[in-house]
Amino acid sequence: MTAALLAAVGAVGMSNANPATASADGCSDVLVIFARGTFEAPGVGKVGDPFIAAVRARAGERAVDQHAVDYPASLDFPRVVDGVVDASNTIRDVAQSCPQTKMVVGGYSQGAAVAAYTTFDHLPPDVVLPPGIAGPLPPEVASHVAAVVLFGLPTDRVVSLLDSQAPPIEVGNLFAGKILELCNPGDPVCEPGGRDRPAHSAYVDNGSIDRAADFTATALGW
């Protein structure tokens, strides 16, 4: 999957824009792009909903829109490619059409992997893109993303169990200083050796939502 995933990241920008990125009167002040966790119904999911609500609670009169990343969120881990392409296309489209809109990228569990892969800033030597196909998010586009918030980001071991060919999850250099990773103690998805399965479902109730929203508000300059 390494070449397929990274080539897909490199191919973003070729599909049509998602029209759900602007508020009714034009461009929003903030757009939260969020990828749900495994097996959650389409939408931003059980972590995304309260996180976005908490961001809006700190926004005052500012308009905060949301975009639910479109991908299966199934055990077919290679399909995270769909989410990476959707999130990356949305970032590119909004940066071009609404340059004053600040963006926040986030995800929970498998969705956190989608969000993290979206920040890739390089392709390995064995991946060659066709002429005219855009590569990873360039600096002038990445600069429109104010924060990246990852809840329960899977470890490389968990990822390899789901897909032995998946590349390691590495946050790109263009997003350094913009990242908040939240991993509950004992969470077996994000903590090596973790054995507390309920910990992976506790982000909504243990203060993580407020911590993430405070981090986001600060990143947005509020």
Disulfide bonds with the S-S distance in Angstrom:
Cys27-Cys98 2.05
Cys183-Cys190 2.02
